[in-house]
Amino acid sequence: MLGKKVIVRANGAGVFFGTLKEKNGDEVVLSRARKLYYWEGAGAVEGIAQDGVSKPNNCRFTVWIDEICIMNVCQILPCTEKASKIIEGVKEWKY
């Protein structure tokens, strides 16, 4: 999955979307990434990876960051092109 857009779920850190740059054990590096803090219009991360969210205006996805190292990763899901476009189109959540 290196070089592909993925959703990563990490124990204690939450759910992230980005391009998988590196993987070493339960640690990954994502580039052009954001946290999927809260969502509506999808059940679990598997559904988001497949179809995105159906209520993007109600979601709280953080600002984009260039790179992030995430530890304690328990799940990596490849995203479909459809899901990636929807996730990328969700407005940045910030105060």
Backbone bond lengths (Angstrom), bond angles and torsions (degrees), N, CA, C in turn:
res aa  C-N    CA-C-N  psi(-1)  N-CA   C-N-CA  omega(-1)  CA-C   N-CA-C  phi
1 M - - - 1.447 - - 1.524 112.94 -
2 L 1.324 117.61 -1.27 1.460 119.88 179.16 1.518 109.97 -55.79
3 G 1.328 115.37 134.55 1.453 121.28 -179.56 1.518 114.44 84.63
4 K 1.329 117.35 -2.47 1.471 121.80 -178.56 1.531 110.03 -101.97
5 K 1.329 115.75 156.85 1.460 121.47 174.94 1.522 108.29 -78.30
6 V 1.333 114.92 130.12 1.460 120.90 -174.28 1.519 111.03 -138.30
7 I 1.332 114.39 163.35 1.452 122.47 166.19 1.516 106.52 -110.49
8 V 1.322 115.72 133.10 1.463 122.33 -178.85 1.519 108.01 -119.45
9 R 1.321 115.71 131.45 1.471 121.10 173.82 1.514 107.58 -111.68
10 A 1.328 115.29 128.36 1.464 120.49 -177.11 1.518 109.91 -125.96
11 N 1.325 115.90 135.93 1.463 121.21 176.09 1.519 109.44 -60.79
12 G 1.308 116.32 123.92 1.455 121.34 175.76 1.518 115.08 83.97
13 A 1.332 118.77 -13.48 1.461 120.34 -176.72 1.526 113.18 -114.32
14 G 1.319 117.56 -24.41 1.451 119.88 178.57 1.511 113.64 107.28
15 V 1.335 114.88 -154.13 1.459 123.02 -173.28 1.522 108.92 -118.44
16 F 1.335 116.03 134.43 1.459 122.26 -176.95 1.520 110.70 -130.64
17 F 1.331 115.65 153.87 1.460 123.25 174.19 1.520 107.86 -124.04
18 G 1.317 117.14 139.10 1.457 120.79 176.35 1.513 110.38 174.32
19 T 1.319 115.44 -172.17 1.458 121.56 178.66 1.524 108.52 -96.02
20 L 1.329 116.32 125.59 1.465 121.16 -177.67 1.525 109.38 -70.92
21 K 1.322 114.73 114.95 1.466 120.94 -178.36 1.522 111.55 -97.98
22 E 1.342 116.67 -43.05 1.464 121.89 -178.51 1.522 109.65 -145.90
23 K 1.335 115.35 152.63 1.463 121.22 172.66 1.519 108.19 -141.74
24 N 1.323 115.42 130.51 1.459 121.49 178.66 1.529 107.49 -143.07
25 G 1.318 116.71 101.02 1.461 120.36 -176.24 1.513 110.07 64.20
26 D 1.342 116.87 -126.35 1.460 120.19 179.52 1.533 111.74 -98.16
27 E 1.317 116.13 24.35 1.456 122.37 178.68 1.524 109.30 -119.45
28 V 1.336 116.63 133.05 1.457 120.59 177.83 1.520 110.08 -130.57
29 V 1.318 115.05 156.23 1.454 122.63 171.67 1.518 106.80 -116.96
30 L 1.331 115.26 127.08 1.459 121.62 175.20 1.516 108.80 -111.35
31 S 1.323 115.95 142.97 1.463 119.94 171.09 1.519 107.86 -108.07
32 R 1.328 115.43 158.65 1.479 122.49 -175.00 1.525 109.52 38.12
33 A 1.318 114.27 74.69 1.459 121.48 -170.33 1.520 112.00 -123.20
34 R 1.335 113.69 159.68 1.463 120.46 173.17 1.527 108.84 -151.05
35 K 1.327 115.39 154.21 1.465 120.20 177.28 1.523 108.66 -87.28
36 L 1.331 115.64 137.67 1.459 121.92 173.70 1.533 105.96 -95.26
37 Y 1.319 115.30 85.49 1.451 122.05 -170.86 1.531 112.61 -71.42
38 Y 1.325 116.55 -41.79 1.470 122.40 -177.79 1.522 107.91 -152.21
39 W 1.325 116.52 139.42 1.459 118.55 177.67 1.517 111.41 -141.33
40 E 1.327 113.47 156.46 1.461 122.87 171.65 1.515 107.06 -131.05
41 G 1.318 115.64 150.72 1.451 119.44 178.14 1.511 113.57 90.50
42 A 1.318 116.54 19.78 1.470 123.00 174.09 1.520 106.51 -160.27
43 G 1.318 115.40 149.36 1.452 118.99 179.18 1.517 111.53 -81.62
44 A 1.301 116.15 -79.83 1.460 122.17 -176.82 1.523 110.05 -112.35
45 V 1.322 115.83 176.53 1.466 120.62 -177.89 1.529 112.21 -61.32
46 E 1.315 117.63 -28.44 1.469 120.21 177.99 1.531 111.01 -61.39
47 G 1.319 115.72 -40.93 1.459 120.37 178.00 1.513 112.45 -67.99
48 I 1.326 116.02 -38.50 1.470 119.43 177.98 1.524 109.88 -64.25
49 A 1.316 117.48 -42.22 1.467 121.36 -179.68 1.524 111.45 -64.29
50 Q 1.311 116.86 -30.65 1.468 121.43 -177.99 1.530 112.23 -85.62
51 D 1.359 116.43 -48.79 1.464 121.04 -170.08 1.518 115.42 -122.71
52 G 1.326 118.17 -2.82 1.457 120.13 -174.97 1.518 109.72 76.52
53 V 1.328 116.24 -152.77 1.463 121.97 178.83 1.520 108.38 -119.78
54 S 1.335 116.67 146.70 1.459 119.72 -179.19 1.528 113.00 -92.59
55 K 1.336 117.18 -7.03 1.468 121.36 178.34 1.528 109.94 -127.56
56 P 1.331 117.53 64.84 1.469 120.00 -174.84 1.523 114.06 -61.25
57 N 1.318 118.37 -27.67 1.466 120.23 -179.89 1.518 112.74 -71.40
58 N 1.329 117.44 -15.28 1.464 121.36 179.83 1.533 112.64 -99.70
59 C 1.323 117.25 1.58 1.464 121.27 -175.84 1.524 111.47 -89.76
60 R 1.312 114.75 156.00 1.467 121.88 175.22 1.520 107.61 -121.05
61 F 1.315 115.03 93.74 1.459 122.45 176.58 1.527 106.36 -111.97
62 T 1.314 116.89 130.56 1.464 121.01 -172.42 1.529 112.72 -68.53
63 V 1.324 113.95 178.72 1.462 121.23 173.58 1.529 108.99 -63.87
64 W 1.316 115.80 161.72 1.471 121.30 177.40 1.521 109.71 -81.48
65 I 1.323 116.27 141.11 1.459 121.15 172.74 1.529 108.15 -123.33
66 D 1.312 115.83 152.50 1.463 120.44 -176.06 1.525 112.87 -66.62
67 E 1.344 115.61 -39.56 1.468 119.02 -176.37 1.517 109.60 -158.85
68 I 1.332 115.67 145.88 1.462 120.93 177.37 1.525 108.89 -146.91
69 C 1.330 115.30 141.51 1.463 122.08 173.33 1.521 106.41 -103.75
70 I 1.328 116.13 125.60 1.457 121.90 -177.60 1.519 108.37 -118.19
71 M 1.332 116.30 127.87 1.459 121.68 179.72 1.523 110.52 -105.31
72 N 1.316 116.80 165.55 1.461 123.34 179.50 1.532 112.49 59.87
73 V 1.318 115.83 40.00 1.459 121.05 179.31 1.528 109.18 -73.37
74 C 1.325 115.58 130.27 1.463 120.19 179.52 1.522 112.37 -115.00
75 Q 1.336 117.26 -8.06 1.455 119.70 -178.43 1.525 110.24 -157.37
76 I 1.333 115.92 134.96 1.463 122.81 173.65 1.519 106.77 -130.26
77 L 1.326 115.95 122.92 1.466 120.64 -178.15 1.526 109.60 -121.67
78 P 1.326 118.14 128.43 1.462 119.56 174.79 1.530 109.19 -70.43
79 C 1.320 116.46 143.07 1.462 121.51 -179.73 1.520 110.40 -100.06
80 T 1.314 115.20 142.00 1.452 120.00 172.69 1.525 108.37 -73.27
81 E 1.313 115.99 163.63 1.460 120.59 177.58 1.529 110.02 -61.74
82 K 1.332 116.18 -41.31 1.466 121.20 178.06 1.523 111.21 -57.97
83 A 1.327 116.92 -49.48 1.464 121.38 -179.29 1.525 111.20 -63.15
84 S 1.327 116.76 -43.26 1.470 120.88 -179.64 1.518 111.20 -58.81
85 K 1.321 117.67 -44.85 1.465 121.06 -179.67 1.520 111.50 -62.43
86 I 1.324 116.56 -40.74 1.467 119.87 179.06 1.520 110.50 -66.37
87 I 1.319 117.65 -47.46 1.471 121.46 -179.72 1.528 110.37 -60.85
88 E 1.304 116.68 -43.70 1.467 120.92 -179.75 1.526 111.79 -65.82
89 G 1.334 116.62 -25.82 1.463 120.78 -178.44 1.512 114.80 -85.61
90 V 1.326 118.00 -9.09 1.466 119.95 179.33 1.526 109.23 -70.61
91 K 1.325 115.43 130.55 1.461 122.11 -179.29 1.533 110.62 -58.84
92 E 1.324 116.39 141.41 1.468 120.96 178.57 1.518 109.90 -64.01
93 W 1.331 115.07 131.32 1.453 121.83 177.94 1.523 108.68 -92.23
94 K 1.313 115.69 119.82 1.455 121.44 175.88 1.523 108.65 -158.67
95 Y 1.307 115.32 157.80 1.468 120.34 -179.21 1.492 109.86 -85.87
